[in-house]
Structures are given as structure tokens and as C-alpha cells.
Amino acid sequence: MKKKMRHKVGIGMAGLLLCGMVLANHNINPSKDWKALREKNIKQGLDAERVDSALSQCRKKGMTVHEADAFLCPVYTAGSESLPPECVFIKIEEGLAKQVDPARVTVAAEARLDCIRRASRIVQSAHSGRGGEHSHLVQHTCMALESGLPEEVLEELFNRPESFRYGRMIHVVEAGETLQLAGLSWQDVQHVMNDCLDRDLNRMEIFRAIDFILAEHRKGRDFTAIHAELWIRAD
């Protein structure tokens, strides 16, 4: 029974190995055993416990070291491009937890990688810094893009004339993602994000305003009516 299951998984993973990007990156530095594969992922800056959990799930699916290494290649690609690897790793973790077919997880991970690249270009166009806050902003920008917020909205936000502050931008983009996912139009989301920057709000003030918008939106009120009361209530 186990041999049949292993054969079935191996066939599915063979499709992944034929993917040009995955195979190319995998062959640069293939892992010879599970210990080496573990260290390879930890060196990406990933939490050891989460790496152990992901690799354990790969083994339960019957993957060989070679197949698991290829499966995780989008994570390595992100790292090699100075993009946050954890953002891609999270997508793989989600797929494994939901028992999604490995081939579909790879497609989702590659889509996340492409989204991070787009997010990085947007952030870099406004500020070419690096470091922890830069990485966090790229990740939040990626999430906002995935929520459906147009690139142009974020580009305009980051290229406002006033000084660029990472902490403030991270909170504003996070708020924008929340509103977009709640079903507000991107125009209304853009309006609120610009309001937050114009008023130089801190994180607590931003999310107090967002809580009010969401509560009123759930009541079925239109944005114009909500916005007319927004800053009176928020203040």
C-alpha cells in the first residue's frame, strides 16, 4: 500500500520537476539528505520549528529529499532575489496544512513569488532601502495586491511628496488590504489610505478608523455617508 502511494506521489512531483524555473533553481544546490534540506531552509531565515513541520508533511506525502527540495524552490528563488522568503513559505505551509495537491501548491507559491516581485518593484520605486521594515512593507504590499488593490493605487501612495516613513506606510497598507478584502471599492480604499497619511495617524488611530468603517459597512451604509462621519467619530 505504501509503495503504491509513494509511486502516485512521485508521479505528481515529476510534473513539478519539469517546471523550468523550479528545476533550474533546484539544480544549483540540491540537498543530499533531510538534514541538509532542513539547514538549507533555516539559512533562508525561516523558523526551525516551522521548517521541521513543513518537511515532516512533505515526508508524509511520500516525497523524496529531491522532490521536497524542488517543491521548496520558490522559497529559495525569493531569497536569491533579496525578496522575503517567508512570504512564499507561508503559501506553501497553507497548502500543506490544507492537504492541497503539491502541483497546485507550487502554482500558488510561484504566483505569490510573482506578486512579491511586483510589490518589491513598487516599494523600490519610492524608496530603495533594505532591512527589516523594508521587507515587512514589501510583504504587506504583496498582500494588498493579492487582495485586489491595483498597483497604481499603491504606487501613488508610496510616491506622495512628503517624507517616506516605513512604519506609517506598513500600517496604512495593512489597513488598505483589510478594507479591500471587506468589499470596499479601490477608490474608497485609496481615499481612506490618503486620509490616514494626510492626518499622520499612528497604528492605533488608523485601526480605530478602520473598525468604524467596517462596522458601518456591515450595516449596509454607503461610503459617502460613512466618510462624512469618519473623522468626527475617530477623533
VMD Tcl script that draws the C-alpha trace (Angstrom):
set ca {
  {0.00 0.00 0.00}
  {2.78 2.41 0.93}
  {4.72 1.63 -2.25}
  {1.67 2.35 -4.39}
  {1.02 5.62 -2.57}
  {4.69 6.63 -2.93}
  {4.59 5.87 -6.63}
  {1.49 8.00 -7.07}
  {3.02 10.98 -5.26}
  {6.26 10.56 -7.20}
  {4.41 10.83 -10.49}
  {2.72 14.02 -9.29}
  {6.01 15.52 -8.21}
  {7.63 14.57 -11.51}
  {5.46 17.23 -13.09}
  {6.92 19.79 -10.73}
  {10.46 18.78 -11.61}
  {9.75 19.52 -15.25}
  {8.93 23.12 -14.42}
  {11.76 25.18 -15.88}
  {12.21 27.62 -13.01}
  {11.87 25.01 -10.30}
  {14.31 22.61 -11.93}
  {16.85 25.32 -12.75}
  {16.93 26.63 -9.19}
  {16.87 23.16 -7.68}
  {19.95 22.03 -9.58}
  {22.07 24.93 -8.31}
  {22.47 23.45 -4.85}
  {20.46 20.22 -4.41}
  {20.21 18.79 -0.90}
  {21.60 15.29 -0.37}
  {19.58 14.40 2.73}
  {16.81 15.70 5.01}
  {19.27 17.28 7.44}
  {20.90 19.27 4.65}
  {17.48 20.29 3.35}
  {16.49 21.45 6.82}
  {19.63 23.59 7.13}
  {19.13 24.98 3.64}
  {15.70 26.32 4.62}
  {16.76 27.62 8.02}
  {19.51 29.59 6.26}
  {16.71 31.37 4.39}
  {15.81 32.94 7.72}
  {12.85 30.63 8.35}
  {11.86 29.44 11.82}
  {13.35 25.99 12.54}
  {10.14 24.61 14.04}
  {8.10 25.64 11.02}
  {10.69 24.17 8.67}
  {10.59 20.88 10.59}
  {6.79 20.83 10.36}
  {6.78 21.50 6.62}
  {9.42 18.87 5.89}
  {7.57 16.37 8.06}
  {4.43 16.92 5.98}
  {6.44 16.53 2.78}
  {7.73 13.18 4.03}
  {4.22 12.07 4.99}
  {3.16 12.77 1.40}
  {5.88 10.38 0.25}
  {8.22 12.97 -1.22}
  {11.90 12.15 -1.55}
  {14.53 14.70 -0.47}
  {14.99 15.61 -4.13}
  {11.26 16.18 -4.62}
  {10.85 18.18 -1.41}
  {13.82 20.34 -2.36}
  {12.27 21.09 -5.74}
  {8.92 21.73 -4.07}
  {10.51 24.47 -1.95}
  {12.40 26.13 -4.81}
  {10.13 29.22 -4.95}
  {11.31 29.98 -1.41}
  {14.96 29.79 -2.48}
  {14.26 31.93 -5.53}
  {12.77 34.65 -3.33}
  {15.88 34.60 -1.13}
  {18.23 34.75 -4.12}
  {16.36 37.84 -5.37}
  {16.57 39.58 -1.96}
  {12.82 39.15 -1.50}
  {11.27 37.92 1.79}
  {11.35 34.08 1.57}
  {8.89 33.70 4.44}
  {6.13 35.24 2.36}
  {6.41 32.36 -0.14}
  {6.98 29.77 2.59}
  {3.68 30.79 4.22}
  {1.84 29.97 0.99}
  {3.46 26.52 0.92}
  {2.62 25.98 4.59}
  {-1.01 26.83 3.89}
  {-1.15 24.35 1.02}
  {0.39 21.57 3.07}
  {-1.96 22.23 6.00}
  {-4.98 22.06 3.70}
  {-3.74 18.86 2.03}
  {-3.67 20.55 -1.39}
  {-2.06 18.65 -4.27}
  {1.68 19.54 -4.43}
  {1.43 20.67 -8.06}
  {-1.29 23.16 -7.13}
  {0.73 24.37 -4.14}
  {3.67 25.05 -6.45}
  {1.46 27.09 -8.78}
  {0.23 29.13 -5.79}
  {3.79 29.59 -4.48}
  {5.01 30.78 -7.89}
  {2.06 33.20 -8.06}
  {2.98 34.53 -4.61}
  {6.61 34.91 -5.76}
  {5.47 36.92 -8.78}
  {3.32 39.10 -6.52}
  {6.26 39.78 -4.19}
  {8.35 40.81 -7.18}
  {5.66 43.29 -8.19}
  {5.40 44.57 -4.63}
  {9.16 45.00 -4.39}
  {9.25 47.00 -7.62}
  {6.52 49.31 -6.32}
  {8.27 49.90 -2.99}
  {11.72 50.25 -4.60}
  {10.38 52.89 -6.98}
  {9.67 55.10 -3.97}
  {12.39 54.02 -1.55}
  {15.38 51.81 -2.30}
  {16.22 50.94 1.29}
  {16.69 47.45 2.70}
  {16.31 45.85 6.10}
  {13.53 44.55 8.28}
  {11.00 47.34 7.81}
  {11.55 47.35 4.05}
  {10.91 43.61 3.93}
  {7.76 43.97 6.04}
  {6.43 46.70 3.76}
  {7.07 44.53 0.69}
  {5.15 41.67 2.31}
  {2.19 43.89 3.24}
  {2.21 45.39 -0.25}
  {2.14 41.88 -1.70}
  {-0.88 41.02 0.45}
  {-2.64 44.22 -0.63}
  {-2.04 43.35 -4.28}
  {-3.38 39.84 -3.72}
  {-6.49 41.33 -2.11}
  {-7.17 43.11 -5.40}
  {-5.85 46.60 -4.73}
  {-4.50 47.98 -8.05}
  {-0.77 48.58 -8.43}
  {-1.44 52.18 -9.46}
  {-3.09 52.93 -6.12}
  {-0.08 51.71 -4.18}
  {2.37 53.45 -6.50}
  {0.60 56.76 -5.96}
  {0.53 56.16 -2.22}
  {4.27 55.50 -2.00}
  {5.19 58.40 -4.25}
  {3.42 61.12 -2.30}
  {5.65 64.20 -1.88}
  {6.07 64.06 1.90}
  {8.84 62.12 3.62}
  {8.64 58.32 3.44}
  {8.22 56.55 6.78}
  {8.21 52.77 6.77}
  {6.24 52.21 9.96}
  {3.43 54.52 8.92}
  {3.27 53.06 5.40}
  {3.11 49.49 6.72}
  {0.06 50.33 8.87}
  {-1.67 52.24 6.06}
  {-1.12 49.45 3.52}
  {-2.31 46.87 6.06}
  {-5.46 48.97 6.55}
  {-5.94 49.19 2.79}
  {-5.75 45.42 2.45}
  {-8.35 45.00 5.21}
  {-10.78 47.39 3.54}
  {-10.25 45.86 0.09}
  {-10.98 42.38 1.44}
  {-14.11 43.75 3.15}
  {-15.51 44.65 -0.27}
  {-14.97 48.41 -0.48}
  {-14.10 49.81 -3.89}
  {-10.44 50.55 -4.53}
  {-11.34 54.23 -4.94}
  {-12.78 54.31 -1.42}
  {-9.82 52.36 -0.06}
  {-7.44 54.83 -1.70}
  {-9.38 57.73 -0.17}
  {-9.04 56.31 3.34}
  {-5.35 55.49 2.96}
  {-4.60 59.01 1.81}
  {-6.66 60.39 4.70}
  {-4.55 58.39 7.13}
  {-1.34 59.80 5.68}
  {-2.70 63.34 5.50}
  {-3.62 63.17 9.17}
  {-0.34 61.45 10.14}
  {-2.17 58.81 12.15}
  {-0.46 56.16 14.25}
  {-1.38 52.46 14.14}
  {-4.00 52.66 16.89}
  {-5.68 55.68 15.31}
  {-5.68 54.04 11.86}
  {-7.33 50.85 13.03}
  {-9.85 52.67 15.18}
  {-10.94 54.40 11.97}
  {-10.93 51.09 10.06}
  {-13.05 49.43 12.75}
  {-15.63 52.20 12.40}
  {-15.69 51.91 8.60}
  {-16.11 48.13 8.73}
  {-18.86 48.28 11.35}
  {-20.83 50.81 9.32}
  {-20.15 48.97 6.04}
  {-21.62 45.80 7.52}
  {-24.79 47.78 8.26}
  {-25.09 48.44 4.53}
  {-24.28 52.15 4.66}
  {-22.62 53.69 1.60}
  {-19.09 55.02 1.82}
  {-20.03 58.68 1.34}
  {-22.23 58.59 4.43}
  {-19.61 56.67 6.41}
  {-16.82 59.05 5.42}
  {-18.89 62.09 6.39}
  {-18.82 60.82 9.99}
  {-15.48 59.02 9.93}
  {-13.08 61.56 11.36}
  {-15.64 63.01 13.78}
  {-16.09 59.53 15.29}
  {-12.40 58.64 15.00}
  {-11.30 61.83 16.73}
}
mol new
graphics top color blue
foreach p $ca { graphics top sphere $p radius 0.5 }
foreach p [lrange $ca 0 end-1] q [lrange $ca 1 end] { graphics top cylinder $p $q radius 0.2 }
display resetview
